[in-house]
Amino acid sequence: MSSKNNLFLTSSDSDQQVYQDMMAATVKAIAASVADDQAYAGMGPYDLRAALHTEELLPDNGMGFEAVLADVKAKILPNLVRPASTGYMAHLHGPALLESVASELIIATFNQSMDSWDQAPAATEIEVEVIRNLCKLYGYDDKADGTFTSGGSQSNLSGLLLARDWFCNEVLKYDVKKHGLPENFRKFRLYTSEISHFSMEKSAHLMGLGYESVVKVPVNEAMQMDVDALEALVKQDIADGNLPFCIVATVGTTDFGSIDPLAKLHELCQQYNLWLHADAAYGSGVVMSEKYAHRVSGLALADSITVDFHKMFLLPISCSASLVKDGRYFDALTIHADYLNREEDEEDGYINLVNKSMQTTRRFDALKVWMSFRMRGKDGWSAMITKCIDNAAYFHRQLLASPRVEVITVPEISSVVFRVLPGASGEDADTMNKRVRRELLHHHGIVIGQTVCRGNVCLKFTLLNPRQTPERLDELLALILKLADRK
Ligand SMILES: *Cc1c(COP(=O)(O)O)cnc(C)c1O
């Protein structure tokens, strides 16, 4: 089939044939490796490490594609987790929709780079089109703009950087891009809930502000930011001479899927002249559900929004966007290079997307959104997202009905956090919940999440798979309770 002499897909008959053969063989191996619905085959870290240990990554003589694929088939494919399994629900990590796997083949084969128009002509125009439509989807008008990023962490950093620059440039009248941070930078304050994503602290550090600039606001029983506590903190900071510049609303917290009250946070931002960033890495998908979209309708109020397509949207990693209500603020990321994004070209209509991005070389991830949105439409998307949220509501009801289980909070999206209470065995509850998760992983082909809530070890179901069913959820709960008692 393959020959080491064929390097790329070109117009030559031989390259055409080898490309098709290699892809077909790969597709066949992938499909054959998924012979059951287990989420993981079960191997532990030491065994897996030993099995995958390779003396020679770079052999003296190339092995050829068949031999490499045979190795991949024998050693790697069987030991990958399968997010498409209904037994997989550990993290905000979903399966990849079929059409988006096809998109990935196009993306990789043509390897466009989104930094400049001459490296990605059609891809640039499609990304612009997708971003325009996304801004509309989230309720922004035509002043808005956005960029694709590597993930929610980078989208958050991008949004917060724009917030910092807005504050320096427009409030403090200080050119931060040119001079670096102003002398009073230690007084900058950003507010976010105590259960927000750690990319807030990471971003604060990367922006030169440090962890101490991040004020953690308590959450209420529903795991949403406590607005009264927030306002008290802002007032105290102002009284102390500090400089509040941004509130971050989490729209779908990583563990609980709880949604901060966007309308109230927006009011506070208006009152105190603060930037509102919405970290909707998780909750951005809710907009697709006709039944539940109202839960995130406040997103339109935010000055910037993080959207992740590799979570609820079921597109392959990486795929994320950073949207900004007023596209002018992307100036924070614009710098001209003679070899890449010449101003004279831009005057003539060539769009160089590097001007809005922290990355230079960048993937054509927008194609995945374009193909999937068009293929499935509003109806298809609404059905998928609604199903996941309905599943979480169902599972929550089942847990409430079980005397052996404590549920942490009512799910607003599709994550359910709970813990099994100690039984007759006398085993400590934390130890028992941890043991159950490990046993599911290594002996039952099931991958669930684990976190800590109010000091207690909890189990977590993150339900992103529209193939999940109430019957299967009942089965999983019964199995968890059985394992809990088997000590
Ligand atoms: C997952 C997540 C992130 C980080 O996104 P990545 O795509 O993993 O970088 C940020 N915020 C929240 C709320 C998340 O759940």
PDBQT file of the ligand as one rigid body, heavy atoms in Angstrom, charges set to zero:
ROOT
HETATM    1  C1  LIG A 501     -12.958  23.880  30.794  1.00  0.00    +0.000 C 
HETATM    2  C2  LIG A 501     -13.104  25.219  31.350  1.00  0.00    +0.000 A 
HETATM    3  C3  LIG A 501     -12.164  26.205  31.054  1.00  0.00    +0.000 A 
HETATM    4  C4  LIG A 501     -10.894  25.902  30.306  1.00  0.00    +0.000 C 
HETATM    5  O1  LIG A 501     -11.143  25.579  28.989  1.00  0.00    +0.000 OA
HETATM    6  P1  LIG A 501     -10.083  24.703  28.148  1.00  0.00    +0.000 P 
HETATM    7  O2  LIG A 501     -10.759  24.589  26.838  1.00  0.00    +0.000 OA
HETATM    8  O3  LIG A 501      -9.936  23.416  28.870  1.00  0.00    +0.000 OA
HETATM    9  O4  LIG A 501      -8.823  25.494  28.114  1.00  0.00    +0.000 OA
HETATM   10  C5  LIG A 501     -12.401  27.474  31.510  1.00  0.00    +0.000 A 
HETATM   11  N1  LIG A 501     -13.495  27.767  32.233  1.00  0.00    +0.000 NA
HETATM   12  C6  LIG A 501     -14.410  26.842  32.548  1.00  0.00    +0.000 A 
HETATM   13  C7  LIG A 501     -15.607  27.232  33.348  1.00  0.00    +0.000 C 
HETATM   14  C8  LIG A 501     -14.245  25.527  32.119  1.00  0.00    +0.000 A 
HETATM   15  O5  LIG A 501     -15.142  24.607  32.463  1.00  0.00    +0.000 OA
ENDROOT
TORSDOF 0
